[in-house]
Amino acid sequence: MIGLLAGLVAAFAALAGGPSPAAAQTTERVIVNRYTGLAIEGYDPVAYFTDARAEPGRPDFEASHAGAVWRFRNESNRASFVAYPGIYGPRFGGYDPIDLARGVTYAGNPRLWLIVNQRLYLFGREQNRDVFAADPASALREADARWPALEQGLAR
């Protein structure tokens, strides 16, 4: 019965345009795949800036930061990240800024992204990316206002 109720809640949330509580809410400060330990599903965070696309990293080029394993396409990208993780890592730990603005920690998808003001943002849904792109300043005001309280509830 509980499983059925959880499924109905998740289905209703999806239909209503909100995040699915069972699917992508998380309590980590940086979104990490719980099975692999990889941040942003193993995508190279530097490649968003250098190649303007989501590129998978390679196991040969890894670095640990903020309790996660980050992968890179090459040694140069790894070195750039190690020197400046605050620049290349996704803002808000990879959480969707539109959902943060709503007061929810919802995992961003590394294939749904934007760079705004030299910062990488990941989104859980295309619709959220489109809303953000239309008015990033407004979305960031709301996300920035809610992030400190939400971040306090996340595991270290």
N, C-alpha and C positions, 0 to 999 in steps of 0.2 A: 504494500500500500504506500509506504514512504517513497519507494522508487517511482511509482506511478505519479505521485504528487510532485516529486522533483522534476520528472519529465514534463508534466503539464506546466509547471512554473517556467521551465526553460523554454518550452514551446511558446508560451504566452509572451515571454520577454523577447524572443526572436520576432514574433509577429508585431509586437508593439514597438519594435525598433531599438530596444534596449539590449544590454549585454545579457548573455546567458550565464546565470550565476554558477552553474555547474561546469561550464566550459572553460572560461578564461579568467575568472577572477583569481587573484593570487595574493600571497602575503609576503613576497620577497621584495627586497629593495631594488634589485636588478632582476629582470625576468630571465629565468634560467630553466632550461628543459630539465625536469626532475629526473629523467632517465639517463641523460648524457652529461649533464652539468654544463652544457654549452649555453652561452649567452646568445641572444638573438638567433637561435636555431643554427648557429655555426656560420652565419653570414659575416663577411668582413666589414666591420663598421667604417673603416677608412675608405673602402671602395665606393661607398655612397658619394664621397666627396671627390675622389680622384677619377672615378669612371662614370659617375652619375647613373649608377644602377646597382641593384642588389646582386652581389656576387658571393657565392659560397667560398668560405675560407678552406684551407687545407690543414689536415692534421699535422703536417710538418712544421707549420708556423702557428704556434699557440702561445698565449700569455695568460696568466691569471691576474684578475683584478676584481675587487669588490665581491669576492666569493664566487666568481664565475670563471669559466674557461672561455676565452675569446679566440676565434680563429681568423686567420688572415691569408690572403692570396700569395703573399711574398714576404720576404724579410723586411723590406723597406716599409710596408704597411704596418707590420708588427712593431717595428722600431718607432714609427710615428705615434702609434697608439700608446705604447709604453711610456713615451715621453709626454704625451698630452691626452690621457684618457678622458679628461673632462671636456675636451673639445670633440673628440671623435665618438665617444660613447653616446647612445641615444639619450636625449633629455628625458627626465622623469623615469630613468631606469628602464625605458622601453614601454612604459604604460601609455595608453592612448590619451592624449591631452583633452580630447572632447569628453571622454568619459570621466577623466579627472575633474573637469569643470562641472560635471554632474554629481561629483562626490563619490565616484566608483573607481576602484583600481581594476582596470581591465587590460589584459595583455595586448600589446600591439603586435602586429604581424610584420615581420621583416620585409615582406614583399609589398607592403602598403606603407609608403614612406614619403616624406617631404623634407627638404632642407630649407629652413627659414632663418634668416639672420645668422648664418653659419652654424646652425644647430640642427641635428638630426632628430626627427620626430617619427614615431611608428604609430600606426593606426590599426584598430581591430576590424574596421569595416571601411569599405570604399566611401560610403556615405559620410562617415566621420572625416575622412581625408578631404572630401569635397567641401564640407562645412568649414573645416579649418582653413583650407586654401582661400576661401572666399573672404575671410576676415581673421587672419591669424592673431592680430593684436587683441581683439576682443576675446578670442578663445584662450589666449595665453594669460590675459588678466584673470579670468575665472580659474584656470588651471593653477596658476601661480598662487592665487589666494587660498585654494583648497589643498594644495600639495603638502604644506608643512604638517597639517593635522593628519592627512592620509598617510604620509610617510612615517609618522610616529607609530602608526598601527602596524607597520610592516616589520617583519623579522630582520634582524641585523645579520 
